[in-house]
Amino acid sequence: MEVLTPAEEAAILHDCPGVLCPLLDMTNHDPGTCVQAGLLLREETPHLGLAGPAGTEAGKEVFNNYGQVRTNLQLLLGFGFCVADNPADTVPLKLGTSPAVRASKLKLQALAEIGLQLDELHELSRTEPLPARLLASLRVMLLEEVSLSAMMEAVGSGRLLATLQEPLPPMEPEPHCELEVLDALKQQLLQKRAAIISPLERPATAKPVAGNNERNAALYRQGQLEVLAAALQAVDGAQRTWCERHGVDLDEGEEEEDLEEDEEQEEKPPAKKMRL
């Protein structure tokens, strides 16, 4: 083995903790195993070794652990594979905002007080399909300024985030604002799901692509769809719970909101609504 001179060794910049390990990176992923990789000295020659706490029986497969809490996107970009039913998988979701929201000093002030940003990236997961910060952001964006101002004055800046992370009670002049928040989120989730499903709808004459790349892409999309399904189910559950708690029939509430909107449109020009 060639040995570096002192001058060559001094010129090396140790700025990267990673190293390419041929053959070692071909081991399959097992998030339940615990392994250690490092250099072993054998007859004064360093070797790269992989060791598990219980060892590996002869003829059995040697597994590696590429990270217990890595999403399929992280595994795909970092190691080139995805796993099925990945419990750590997430779906990123960024809320769009209308010019009216961006122009509202009150809404921007409220978001600043609770430590949220208009373009914040929220991550939905199986364990947290409806992040509290995501719902708080939507409530700030969709509340009328008069309602938001009254809330900020009543609870103060110290309790504003905790208040906005809870479902909104019926209030005037918008008794069903919480249902509007959940419906806006539902539309975002449906659009996200449609964007994932649409590439799968190939013409019948299209030739399927085989191989690991196609398999990993399918696993990634499936994980995204499963997280979105959990989020949509959580939205439906939150709508039912809110209606039961406040004695509102969900269908009647929706019909009443539609009727009010139609009447308002007849009386005045259409208001600029937020488009998420």
PyRosetta script that sets phi, psi and omega in degrees:
from pyrosetta import init, pose_from_sequence

init()
pose = pose_from_sequence("MEVLTPAEEAAILHDCPGVLCPLLDMTNHDPGTCVQAGLLLREETPHLGLAGPAGTEAGKEVFNNYGQVRTNLQLLLGFGFCVADNPADTVPLKLGTSPAVRASKLKLQALAEIGLQLDELHELSRTEPLPARLLASLRVMLLEEVSLSAMMEAVGSGRLLATLQEPLPPMEPEPHCELEVLDALKQQLLQKRAAIISPLERPATAKPVAGNNERNAALYRQGQLEVLAAALQAVDGAQRTWCERHGVDLDEGEEEEDLEEDEEQEEKPPAKKMRL")
pose.set_psi(1, 131.7)
pose.set_omega(1, -178.5)
pose.set_phi(2, -74.3)
pose.set_psi(2, 135.3)
pose.set_omega(2, -178.6)
pose.set_phi(3, -106.4)
pose.set_psi(3, 136.0)
pose.set_omega(3, 179.0)
pose.set_phi(4, -72.9)
pose.set_psi(4, 147.0)
pose.set_omega(4, 173.9)
pose.set_phi(5, -76.0)
pose.set_psi(5, 160.0)
pose.set_omega(5, 177.6)
pose.set_phi(6, -54.5)
pose.set_psi(6, -37.3)
pose.set_omega(6, -179.6)
pose.set_phi(7, -67.9)
pose.set_psi(7, -41.1)
pose.set_omega(7, 178.7)
pose.set_phi(8, -66.6)
pose.set_psi(8, -39.4)
pose.set_omega(8, 179.7)
pose.set_phi(9, -65.1)
pose.set_psi(9, -38.8)
pose.set_omega(9, -179.5)
pose.set_phi(10, -69.0)
pose.set_psi(10, -24.0)
pose.set_omega(10, -177.9)
pose.set_phi(11, -82.9)
pose.set_psi(11, -9.5)
pose.set_omega(11, -178.1)
pose.set_phi(12, -77.0)
pose.set_psi(12, 132.0)
pose.set_omega(12, 176.2)
pose.set_phi(13, -98.2)
pose.set_psi(13, 116.1)
pose.set_omega(13, -179.6)
pose.set_phi(14, -88.1)
pose.set_psi(14, 71.9)
pose.set_omega(14, -176.0)
pose.set_phi(15, -109.3)
pose.set_psi(15, 6.3)
pose.set_omega(15, -178.7)
pose.set_phi(16, -137.8)
pose.set_psi(16, 119.4)
pose.set_omega(16, -179.5)
pose.set_phi(17, -79.1)
pose.set_psi(17, -7.9)
pose.set_omega(17, -176.8)
pose.set_phi(18, -94.8)
pose.set_psi(18, 159.8)
pose.set_omega(18, 178.4)
pose.set_phi(19, -152.3)
pose.set_psi(19, 144.3)
pose.set_omega(19, 176.1)
pose.set_phi(20, -77.8)
pose.set_psi(20, 130.5)
pose.set_omega(20, -178.3)
pose.set_phi(21, -124.6)
pose.set_psi(21, 93.6)
pose.set_omega(21, 178.1)
pose.set_phi(22, -55.0)
pose.set_psi(22, 141.5)
pose.set_omega(22, -178.9)
pose.set_phi(23, 74.7)
pose.set_psi(23, -43.5)
pose.set_omega(23, -178.8)
pose.set_phi(24, -62.9)
pose.set_psi(24, -36.9)
pose.set_omega(24, -179.6)
pose.set_phi(25, -78.9)
pose.set_psi(25, 5.0)
pose.set_omega(25, 176.0)
pose.set_phi(26, -93.8)
pose.set_psi(26, -5.4)
pose.set_omega(26, 179.1)
pose.set_phi(27, -69.8)
pose.set_psi(27, 144.4)
pose.set_omega(27, -179.0)
pose.set_phi(28, -74.5)
pose.set_psi(28, 156.5)
pose.set_omega(28, -176.2)
pose.set_phi(29, -86.2)
pose.set_psi(29, 134.8)
pose.set_omega(29, 173.2)
pose.set_phi(30, -140.2)
pose.set_psi(30, 103.6)
pose.set_omega(30, -177.0)
pose.set_phi(31, -66.3)
pose.set_psi(31, -12.7)
pose.set_omega(31, -179.4)
pose.set_phi(32, -90.3)
pose.set_psi(32, -5.9)
pose.set_omega(32, -178.1)
pose.set_phi(33, -97.2)
pose.set_psi(33, 160.5)
pose.set_omega(33, 178.5)
pose.set_phi(34, -125.7)
pose.set_psi(34, 118.6)
pose.set_omega(34, -177.0)
pose.set_phi(35, -128.6)
pose.set_psi(35, 160.5)
pose.set_omega(35, 175.4)
pose.set_phi(36, -130.1)
pose.set_psi(36, 133.5)
pose.set_omega(36, 177.9)
pose.set_phi(37, -117.7)
pose.set_psi(37, 138.5)
pose.set_omega(37, -179.6)
pose.set_phi(38, -175.9)
pose.set_psi(38, -178.5)
pose.set_omega(38, -178.9)
pose.set_phi(39, -90.3)
pose.set_psi(39, 135.6)
pose.set_omega(39, 177.5)
pose.set_phi(40, -118.7)
pose.set_psi(40, 140.6)
pose.set_omega(40, 177.4)
pose.set_phi(41, -97.2)
pose.set_psi(41, 120.0)
pose.set_omega(41, 176.1)
pose.set_phi(42, -127.0)
pose.set_psi(42, 115.3)
pose.set_omega(42, -176.3)
pose.set_phi(43, 52.6)
pose.set_psi(43, 45.6)
pose.set_omega(43, 176.5)
pose.set_phi(44, 63.9)
pose.set_psi(44, 15.4)
pose.set_omega(44, 177.1)
pose.set_phi(45, -116.0)
pose.set_psi(45, 125.4)
pose.set_omega(45, -178.9)
pose.set_phi(46, -72.8)
pose.set_psi(46, 136.8)
pose.set_omega(46, 174.9)
pose.set_phi(47, -127.8)
pose.set_psi(47, 150.1)
pose.set_omega(47, 175.5)
pose.set_phi(48, -87.1)
pose.set_psi(48, 127.4)
pose.set_omega(48, -177.5)
pose.set_phi(49, -124.8)
pose.set_psi(49, 153.5)
pose.set_omega(49, 176.7)
pose.set_phi(50, -126.6)
pose.set_psi(50, 121.2)
pose.set_omega(50, -175.1)
pose.set_phi(51, -129.7)
pose.set_psi(51, 140.4)
pose.set_omega(51, 174.7)
pose.set_phi(52, -111.9)
pose.set_psi(52, 160.1)
pose.set_omega(52, -176.7)
pose.set_phi(53, -62.7)
pose.set_psi(53, -32.5)
pose.set_omega(53, -177.9)
pose.set_phi(54, -105.4)
pose.set_psi(54, 1.4)
pose.set_omega(54, -178.2)
pose.set_phi(55, 74.0)
pose.set_psi(55, -176.2)
pose.set_omega(55, 179.9)
pose.set_phi(56, -133.2)
pose.set_psi(56, 127.8)
pose.set_omega(56, -179.6)
pose.set_phi(57, -68.5)
pose.set_psi(57, 153.4)
pose.set_omega(57, 179.2)
pose.set_phi(58, -60.1)
pose.set_psi(58, 133.4)
pose.set_omega(58, 179.2)
pose.set_phi(59, 85.0)
pose.set_psi(59, -5.1)
pose.set_omega(59, 179.4)
pose.set_phi(60, -92.5)
pose.set_psi(60, 158.1)
pose.set_omega(60, -179.5)
pose.set_phi(61, -75.7)
pose.set_psi(61, 140.3)
pose.set_omega(61, 176.1)
pose.set_phi(62, -93.9)
pose.set_psi(62, 121.8)
pose.set_omega(62, -179.8)
pose.set_phi(63, -103.6)
pose.set_psi(63, 157.7)
pose.set_omega(63, 174.6)
pose.set_phi(64, -123.0)
pose.set_psi(64, 165.5)
pose.set_omega(64, 177.2)
pose.set_phi(65, -120.8)
pose.set_psi(65, 109.4)
pose.set_omega(65, -177.8)
pose.set_phi(66, -90.5)
pose.set_psi(66, 8.4)
pose.set_omega(66, 178.9)
pose.set_phi(67, 128.4)
pose.set_psi(67, 125.6)
pose.set_omega(67, -177.0)
pose.set_phi(68, -78.4)
pose.set_psi(68, -24.5)
pose.set_omega(68, -176.0)
pose.set_phi(69, -119.3)
pose.set_psi(69, 29.3)
pose.set_omega(69, 177.4)
pose.set_phi(70, -89.1)
pose.set_psi(70, 135.4)
pose.set_omega(70, 176.1)
pose.set_phi(71, -74.4)
pose.set_psi(71, 166.8)
pose.set_omega(71, 177.4)
pose.set_phi(72, -63.2)
pose.set_psi(72, -32.4)
pose.set_omega(72, 177.7)
pose.set_phi(73, -65.3)
pose.set_psi(73, -42.7)
pose.set_omega(73, 177.7)
pose.set_phi(74, -65.0)
pose.set_psi(74, -41.6)
pose.set_omega(74, 178.6)
pose.set_phi(75, -65.5)
pose.set_psi(75, -39.3)
pose.set_omega(75, -178.0)
pose.set_phi(76, -67.8)
pose.set_psi(76, -45.6)
pose.set_omega(76, -178.1)
pose.set_phi(77, -73.7)
pose.set_psi(77, -34.2)
pose.set_omega(77, -176.5)
pose.set_phi(78, -87.3)
pose.set_psi(78, -33.8)
pose.set_omega(78, -172.2)
pose.set_phi(79, -130.1)
pose.set_psi(79, -8.3)
pose.set_omega(79, 174.0)
pose.set_phi(80, 84.5)
pose.set_psi(80, 21.6)
pose.set_omega(80, 177.5)
pose.set_phi(81, -148.7)
pose.set_psi(81, 164.5)
pose.set_omega(81, 174.5)
pose.set_phi(82, -127.4)
pose.set_psi(82, 160.5)
pose.set_omega(82, 177.9)
pose.set_phi(83, -122.6)
pose.set_psi(83, 148.8)
pose.set_omega(83, 178.6)
pose.set_phi(84, -76.7)
pose.set_psi(84, 146.7)
pose.set_omega(84, 176.4)
pose.set_phi(85, 54.2)
pose.set_psi(85, 43.9)
pose.set_omega(85, -179.4)
pose.set_phi(86, -70.7)
pose.set_psi(86, 112.4)
pose.set_omega(86, -177.2)
pose.set_phi(87, -67.1)
pose.set_psi(87, -17.4)
pose.set_omega(87, -178.8)
pose.set_phi(88, -92.6)
pose.set_psi(88, 1.5)
pose.set_omega(88, -175.5)
pose.set_phi(89, -65.8)
pose.set_psi(89, 145.6)
pose.set_omega(89, 178.9)
pose.set_phi(90, -135.3)
pose.set_psi(90, 159.8)
pose.set_omega(90, 174.0)
pose.set_phi(91, -118.4)
pose.set_psi(91, 118.1)
pose.set_omega(91, 178.1)
pose.set_phi(92, -76.4)
pose.set_psi(92, 140.0)
pose.set_omega(92, -179.7)
pose.set_phi(93, -141.4)
pose.set_psi(93, 123.3)
pose.set_omega(93, 177.5)
pose.set_phi(94, -116.1)
pose.set_psi(94, 126.9)
pose.set_omega(94, -178.4)
pose.set_phi(95, -79.4)
pose.set_psi(95, 134.6)
pose.set_omega(95, 171.2)
pose.set_phi(96, -85.8)
pose.set_psi(96, 158.2)
pose.set_omega(96, -179.0)
pose.set_phi(97, -134.5)
pose.set_psi(97, 150.3)
pose.set_omega(97, 178.5)
pose.set_phi(98, -82.1)
pose.set_psi(98, 160.4)
pose.set_omega(98, 175.2)
pose.set_phi(99, -57.1)
pose.set_psi(99, -31.6)
pose.set_omega(99, -179.7)
pose.set_phi(100, -62.9)
pose.set_psi(100, -40.1)
pose.set_omega(100, 178.6)
pose.set_phi(101, -67.3)
pose.set_psi(101, -43.9)
pose.set_omega(101, -179.9)
pose.set_phi(102, -64.8)
pose.set_psi(102, -27.5)
pose.set_omega(102, -178.9)
pose.set_phi(103, -87.5)
pose.set_psi(103, -7.2)
pose.set_omega(103, -177.3)
pose.set_phi(104, -85.8)
pose.set_psi(104, 110.7)
pose.set_omega(104, 178.8)
pose.set_phi(105, -64.1)
pose.set_psi(105, -35.2)
pose.set_omega(105, -179.1)
pose.set_phi(106, -65.2)
pose.set_psi(106, -45.0)
pose.set_omega(106, -179.4)
pose.set_phi(107, -67.2)
pose.set_psi(107, -40.3)
pose.set_omega(107, 177.4)
pose.set_phi(108, -64.7)
pose.set_psi(108, -37.2)
pose.set_omega(108, 177.5)
pose.set_phi(109, -64.9)
pose.set_psi(109, -43.5)
pose.set_omega(109, 179.8)
pose.set_phi(110, -62.5)
pose.set_psi(110, -44.1)
pose.set_omega(110, 179.1)
pose.set_phi(111, -63.3)
pose.set_psi(111, -40.0)
pose.set_omega(111, 179.5)
pose.set_phi(112, -65.3)
pose.set_psi(112, -39.1)
pose.set_omega(112, -178.5)
pose.set_phi(113, -65.4)
pose.set_psi(113, -31.2)
pose.set_omega(113, -179.1)
pose.set_phi(114, -100.3)
pose.set_psi(114, 8.6)
pose.set_omega(114, 174.1)
pose.set_phi(115, 73.5)
pose.set_psi(115, 31.7)
pose.set_omega(115, 179.2)
pose.set_phi(116, -114.2)
pose.set_psi(116, 156.2)
pose.set_omega(116, 179.1)
pose.set_phi(117, -124.0)
pose.set_psi(117, 151.1)
pose.set_omega(117, -179.2)
pose.set_phi(118, -59.4)
pose.set_psi(118, -41.3)
pose.set_omega(118, -175.7)
pose.set_phi(119, -98.5)
pose.set_psi(119, 24.9)
pose.set_omega(119, -178.6)
pose.set_phi(120, -64.7)
pose.set_psi(120, 139.8)
pose.set_omega(120, 178.2)
pose.set_phi(121, -93.6)
pose.set_psi(121, 121.1)
pose.set_omega(121, -179.9)
pose.set_phi(122, -104.3)
pose.set_psi(122, 144.8)
pose.set_omega(122, -179.5)
pose.set_phi(123, -116.4)
pose.set_psi(123, 119.7)
pose.set_omega(123, 177.4)
pose.set_phi(124, -93.4)
pose.set_psi(124, 141.3)
pose.set_omega(124, -179.9)
pose.set_phi(125, -139.3)
pose.set_psi(125, 173.5)
pose.set_omega(125, 178.2)
pose.set_phi(126, -64.8)
pose.set_psi(126, -37.8)
pose.set_omega(126, -178.6)
pose.set_phi(127, -80.6)
pose.set_psi(127, -24.8)
pose.set_omega(127, 178.1)
pose.set_phi(128, -136.7)
pose.set_psi(128, 75.3)
pose.set_omega(128, -176.6)
pose.set_phi(129, -71.0)
pose.set_psi(129, -23.6)
pose.set_omega(129, 178.9)
pose.set_phi(130, -126.4)
pose.set_psi(130, 84.6)
pose.set_omega(130, -178.7)
pose.set_phi(131, -58.1)
pose.set_psi(131, 137.7)
pose.set_omega(131, -177.4)
pose.set_phi(132, -62.1)
pose.set_psi(132, -35.8)
pose.set_omega(132, 179.7)
pose.set_phi(133, -66.8)
pose.set_psi(133, -34.7)
pose.set_omega(133, 177.1)
pose.set_phi(134, -63.5)
pose.set_psi(134, -46.9)
pose.set_omega(134, -179.6)
pose.set_phi(135, -66.8)
pose.set_psi(135, -37.3)
pose.set_omega(135, 177.7)
pose.set_phi(136, -62.0)
pose.set_psi(136, -41.7)
pose.set_omega(136, 178.3)
pose.set_phi(137, -61.5)
pose.set_psi(137, -45.1)
pose.set_omega(137, -179.4)
pose.set_phi(138, -63.6)
pose.set_psi(138, -38.3)
pose.set_omega(138, -179.6)
pose.set_phi(139, -65.3)
pose.set_psi(139, -39.9)
pose.set_omega(139, 176.6)
pose.set_phi(140, -62.8)
pose.set_psi(140, -43.6)
pose.set_omega(140, -176.4)
pose.set_phi(141, -67.4)
pose.set_psi(141, -35.3)
pose.set_omega(141, -172.6)
pose.set_phi(142, -96.9)
pose.set_psi(142, -16.9)
pose.set_omega(142, 177.1)
pose.set_phi(143, -66.6)
pose.set_psi(143, 142.3)
pose.set_omega(143, 170.6)
pose.set_phi(144, -65.3)
pose.set_psi(144, 149.5)
pose.set_omega(144, -177.4)
pose.set_phi(145, -59.9)
pose.set_psi(145, -35.9)
pose.set_omega(145, -179.4)
pose.set_phi(146, -64.6)
pose.set_psi(146, -38.1)
pose.set_omega(146, 178.6)
pose.set_phi(147, -71.3)
pose.set_psi(147, -41.7)
pose.set_omega(147, 179.6)
pose.set_phi(148, -65.3)
pose.set_psi(148, -41.3)
pose.set_omega(148, 179.1)
pose.set_phi(149, -62.7)
pose.set_psi(149, -42.9)
pose.set_omega(149, 179.0)
pose.set_phi(150, -63.6)
pose.set_psi(150, -39.7)
pose.set_omega(150, 178.9)
pose.set_phi(151, -65.0)
pose.set_psi(151, -45.4)
pose.set_omega(151, -179.0)
pose.set_phi(152, -61.9)
pose.set_psi(152, -37.5)
pose.set_omega(152, 179.3)
pose.set_phi(153, -71.9)
pose.set_psi(153, -35.3)
pose.set_omega(153, -175.9)
pose.set_phi(154, -75.0)
pose.set_psi(154, -41.6)
pose.set_omega(154, -173.2)
pose.set_phi(155, -99.6)
pose.set_psi(155, -21.2)
pose.set_omega(155, -178.0)
pose.set_phi(156, 79.1)
pose.set_psi(156, 164.2)
pose.set_omega(156, -176.5)
pose.set_phi(157, -65.6)
pose.set_psi(157, -29.6)
pose.set_omega(157, -177.7)
pose.set_phi(158, -67.3)
pose.set_psi(158, -28.4)
pose.set_omega(158, -177.0)
pose.set_phi(159, -110.5)
pose.set_psi(159, 4.3)
pose.set_omega(159, -173.5)
pose.set_phi(160, -65.8)
pose.set_psi(160, -45.4)
pose.set_omega(160, -178.8)
pose.set_phi(161, -62.5)
pose.set_psi(161, -46.6)
pose.set_omega(161, -179.9)
pose.set_phi(162, -61.1)
pose.set_psi(162, -36.9)
pose.set_omega(162, 179.7)
pose.set_phi(163, -68.0)
pose.set_psi(163, -41.9)
pose.set_omega(163, -178.0)
pose.set_phi(164, -75.5)
pose.set_psi(164, -16.0)
pose.set_omega(164, 177.2)
pose.set_phi(165, -83.6)
pose.set_psi(165, -6.2)
pose.set_omega(165, 176.9)
pose.set_phi(166, -102.7)
pose.set_psi(166, 153.8)
pose.set_omega(166, 178.7)
pose.set_phi(167, -56.4)
pose.set_psi(167, 140.3)
pose.set_omega(167, -179.8)
pose.set_phi(168, -75.2)
pose.set_psi(168, 133.7)
pose.set_omega(168, 175.1)
pose.set_phi(169, -77.6)
pose.set_psi(169, 164.1)
pose.set_omega(169, 174.9)
pose.set_phi(170, -59.2)
pose.set_psi(170, 134.0)
pose.set_omega(170, 179.5)
pose.set_phi(171, -146.5)
pose.set_psi(171, 156.5)
pose.set_omega(171, 177.4)
pose.set_phi(172, -94.6)
pose.set_psi(172, 139.8)
pose.set_omega(172, 10.5)
pose.set_phi(173, -96.8)
pose.set_psi(173, 20.7)
pose.set_omega(173, -176.5)
pose.set_phi(174, -134.2)
pose.set_psi(174, 80.0)
pose.set_omega(174, -174.9)
pose.set_phi(175, -66.6)
pose.set_psi(175, -22.1)
pose.set_omega(175, -175.9)
pose.set_phi(176, -113.5)
pose.set_psi(176, 31.2)
pose.set_omega(176, -177.6)
pose.set_phi(177, -61.3)
pose.set_psi(177, -36.8)
pose.set_omega(177, -179.1)
pose.set_phi(178, -62.8)
pose.set_psi(178, -37.5)
pose.set_omega(178, 177.6)
pose.set_phi(179, -67.2)
pose.set_psi(179, -34.1)
pose.set_omega(179, 176.8)
pose.set_phi(180, -66.5)
pose.set_psi(180, -38.7)
pose.set_omega(180, 177.8)
pose.set_phi(181, -61.6)
pose.set_psi(181, -48.4)
pose.set_omega(181, -178.1)
pose.set_phi(182, -67.3)
pose.set_psi(182, -36.0)
pose.set_omega(182, 178.9)
pose.set_phi(183, -68.9)
pose.set_psi(183, -38.9)
pose.set_omega(183, 177.5)
pose.set_phi(184, -62.3)
pose.set_psi(184, -41.3)
pose.set_omega(184, 177.9)
pose.set_phi(185, -66.0)
pose.set_psi(185, -40.0)
pose.set_omega(185, 179.6)
pose.set_phi(186, -60.7)
pose.set_psi(186, -41.1)
pose.set_omega(186, 178.8)
pose.set_phi(187, -64.0)
pose.set_psi(187, -38.9)
pose.set_omega(187, 176.9)
pose.set_phi(188, -62.7)
pose.set_psi(188, -42.5)
pose.set_omega(188, -179.6)
pose.set_phi(189, -66.5)
pose.set_psi(189, -40.3)
pose.set_omega(189, 179.0)
pose.set_phi(190, -65.5)
pose.set_psi(190, -38.7)
pose.set_omega(190, 177.0)
pose.set_phi(191, -65.1)
pose.set_psi(191, -40.3)
pose.set_omega(191, 179.0)
pose.set_phi(192, -64.0)
pose.set_psi(192, -42.1)
pose.set_omega(192, 179.4)
pose.set_phi(193, -65.1)
pose.set_psi(193, -42.2)
pose.set_omega(193, -179.9)
pose.set_phi(194, -62.7)
pose.set_psi(194, -36.2)
pose.set_omega(194, 179.8)
pose.set_phi(195, -67.1)
pose.set_psi(195, -28.9)
pose.set_omega(195, 178.7)
pose.set_phi(196, -81.3)
pose.set_psi(196, -37.2)
pose.set_omega(196, -175.8)
pose.set_phi(197, -75.6)
pose.set_psi(197, -35.7)
pose.set_omega(197, -172.8)
pose.set_phi(198, -57.1)
pose.set_psi(198, -39.5)
pose.set_omega(198, 177.7)
pose.set_phi(199, -65.0)
pose.set_psi(199, -19.1)
pose.set_omega(199, -178.9)
pose.set_phi(200, -79.2)
pose.set_psi(200, -18.3)
pose.set_omega(200, -177.2)
pose.set_phi(201, -84.3)
pose.set_psi(201, 76.4)
pose.set_omega(201, -178.5)
pose.set_phi(202, -86.4)
pose.set_psi(202, 153.6)
pose.set_omega(202, 174.1)
pose.set_phi(203, -60.8)
pose.set_psi(203, 152.6)
pose.set_omega(203, -177.9)
pose.set_phi(204, -62.0)
pose.set_psi(204, -24.7)
pose.set_omega(204, -178.8)
pose.set_phi(205, -86.2)
pose.set_psi(205, -5.8)
pose.set_omega(205, -178.0)
pose.set_phi(206, -68.1)
pose.set_psi(206, 139.8)
pose.set_omega(206, 180.0)
pose.set_phi(207, -86.5)
pose.set_psi(207, 121.5)
pose.set_omega(207, -178.6)
pose.set_phi(208, -65.6)
pose.set_psi(208, 145.1)
pose.set_omega(208, 178.5)
pose.set_phi(209, -94.6)
pose.set_psi(209, 125.4)
pose.set_omega(209, -178.0)
pose.set_phi(210, -101.6)
pose.set_psi(210, 166.1)
pose.set_omega(210, 175.7)
pose.set_phi(211, 116.0)
pose.set_psi(211, 176.1)
pose.set_omega(211, -177.0)
pose.set_phi(212, -64.2)
pose.set_psi(212, -35.6)
pose.set_omega(212, -178.9)
pose.set_phi(213, -60.9)
pose.set_psi(213, -45.1)
pose.set_omega(213, 179.1)
pose.set_phi(214, -66.8)
pose.set_psi(214, -39.0)
pose.set_omega(214, 179.6)
pose.set_phi(215, -64.7)
pose.set_psi(215, -44.8)
pose.set_omega(215, 179.9)
pose.set_phi(216, -65.5)
pose.set_psi(216, -38.3)
pose.set_omega(216, 177.4)
pose.set_phi(217, -63.2)
pose.set_psi(217, -39.6)
pose.set_omega(217, 178.9)
pose.set_phi(218, -66.5)
pose.set_psi(218, -40.5)
pose.set_omega(218, 178.2)
pose.set_phi(219, -64.7)
pose.set_psi(219, -39.6)
pose.set_omega(219, 179.1)
pose.set_phi(220, -63.7)
pose.set_psi(220, -47.2)
pose.set_omega(220, -179.8)
pose.set_phi(221, -64.2)
pose.set_psi(221, -39.3)
pose.set_omega(221, -179.6)
pose.set_phi(222, -63.2)
pose.set_psi(222, -41.2)
pose.set_omega(222, 177.6)
pose.set_phi(223, -62.7)
pose.set_psi(223, -41.2)
pose.set_omega(223, 177.7)
pose.set_phi(224, -62.4)
pose.set_psi(224, -43.4)
pose.set_omega(224, -179.6)
pose.set_phi(225, -65.8)
pose.set_psi(225, -35.7)
pose.set_omega(225, 179.3)
pose.set_phi(226, -67.4)
pose.set_psi(226, -40.6)
pose.set_omega(226, 177.5)
pose.set_phi(227, -66.0)
pose.set_psi(227, -41.2)
pose.set_omega(227, 177.9)
pose.set_phi(228, -64.6)
pose.set_psi(228, -37.5)
pose.set_omega(228, 177.5)
pose.set_phi(229, -63.0)
pose.set_psi(229, -40.7)
pose.set_omega(229, 177.9)
pose.set_phi(230, -64.6)
pose.set_psi(230, -38.8)
pose.set_omega(230, 179.7)
pose.set_phi(231, -68.0)
pose.set_psi(231, -42.6)
pose.set_omega(231, 178.9)
pose.set_phi(232, -64.1)
pose.set_psi(232, -38.8)
pose.set_omega(232, 177.2)
pose.set_phi(233, -64.9)
pose.set_psi(233, -39.2)
pose.set_omega(233, 178.8)
pose.set_phi(234, -66.2)
pose.set_psi(234, -37.0)
pose.set_omega(234, 177.4)
pose.set_phi(235, -63.5)
pose.set_psi(235, -46.4)
pose.set_omega(235, 178.8)
pose.set_phi(236, -60.8)
pose.set_psi(236, -41.2)
pose.set_omega(236, 178.3)
pose.set_phi(237, -64.6)
pose.set_psi(237, -40.4)
pose.set_omega(237, 179.0)
pose.set_phi(238, -65.5)
pose.set_psi(238, -37.7)
pose.set_omega(238, 177.5)
pose.set_phi(239, -63.8)
pose.set_psi(239, -46.3)
pose.set_omega(239, -179.7)
pose.set_phi(240, -63.7)
pose.set_psi(240, -42.9)
pose.set_omega(240, -179.4)
pose.set_phi(241, -62.2)
pose.set_psi(241, -43.5)
pose.set_omega(241, -179.5)
pose.set_phi(242, -63.6)
pose.set_psi(242, -43.7)
pose.set_omega(242, -178.9)
pose.set_phi(243, -65.2)
pose.set_psi(243, -42.0)
pose.set_omega(243, 178.5)
pose.set_phi(244, -64.7)
pose.set_psi(244, -39.1)
pose.set_omega(244, -177.6)
pose.set_phi(245, -67.5)
pose.set_psi(245, -33.1)
pose.set_omega(245, -175.0)
pose.set_phi(246, -110.1)
pose.set_psi(246, 12.5)
pose.set_omega(246, 175.5)
pose.set_phi(247, 64.2)
pose.set_psi(247, 38.3)
pose.set_omega(247, -178.7)
pose.set_phi(248, -113.4)
pose.set_psi(248, 132.7)
pose.set_omega(248, 173.0)
pose.set_phi(249, -82.3)
pose.set_psi(249, 124.6)
pose.set_omega(249, -173.5)
pose.set_phi(250, -58.8)
pose.set_psi(250, -45.4)
pose.set_omega(250, -179.2)
pose.set_phi(251, -65.4)
pose.set_psi(251, -41.9)
pose.set_omega(251, 179.5)
pose.set_phi(252, -65.7)
pose.set_psi(252, -39.4)
pose.set_omega(252, 179.3)
pose.set_phi(253, -61.9)
pose.set_psi(253, -40.7)
pose.set_omega(253, 179.8)
pose.set_phi(254, -67.8)
pose.set_psi(254, -40.6)
pose.set_omega(254, 179.2)
pose.set_phi(255, -64.6)
pose.set_psi(255, -40.0)
pose.set_omega(255, -179.5)
pose.set_phi(256, -64.3)
pose.set_psi(256, -41.1)
pose.set_omega(256, 178.9)
pose.set_phi(257, -64.5)
pose.set_psi(257, -41.4)
pose.set_omega(257, 179.2)
pose.set_phi(258, -63.1)
pose.set_psi(258, -40.3)
pose.set_omega(258, -179.7)
pose.set_phi(259, -65.4)
pose.set_psi(259, -43.2)
pose.set_omega(259, 179.2)
pose.set_phi(260, -62.4)
pose.set_psi(260, -40.2)
pose.set_omega(260, -179.9)
pose.set_phi(261, -65.2)
pose.set_psi(261, -39.8)
pose.set_omega(261, 179.1)
pose.set_phi(262, -63.5)
pose.set_psi(262, -41.9)
pose.set_omega(262, 179.7)
pose.set_phi(263, -64.6)
pose.set_psi(263, -40.5)
pose.set_omega(263, 179.9)
pose.set_phi(264, -65.0)
pose.set_psi(264, -38.7)
pose.set_omega(264, -179.5)
pose.set_phi(265, -67.0)
pose.set_psi(265, -30.1)
pose.set_omega(265, 177.5)
pose.set_phi(266, -72.6)
pose.set_psi(266, -32.4)
pose.set_omega(266, -175.7)
pose.set_phi(267, -83.3)
pose.set_psi(267, -31.1)
pose.set_omega(267, -175.3)
pose.set_phi(268, -148.1)
pose.set_psi(268, 165.0)
pose.set_omega(268, 178.4)
pose.set_phi(269, -60.2)
pose.set_psi(269, 153.0)
pose.set_omega(269, -178.2)
pose.set_phi(270, -58.8)
pose.set_psi(270, 132.8)
pose.set_omega(270, 177.4)
pose.set_phi(271, -76.6)
pose.set_psi(271, 154.1)
pose.set_omega(271, 177.7)
pose.set_phi(272, -78.2)
pose.set_psi(272, 113.8)
pose.set_omega(272, -179.7)
pose.set_phi(273, -96.6)
pose.set_psi(273, 156.5)
pose.set_omega(273, 179.8)
pose.set_phi(274, -73.1)
pose.set_psi(274, 133.8)
pose.set_omega(274, 175.2)
pose.set_phi(275, -110.9)
pose.set_psi(275, 113.6)
pose.set_omega(275, -177.5)
pose.set_phi(276, -86.4)
pose.dump_pdb("model.pdb")
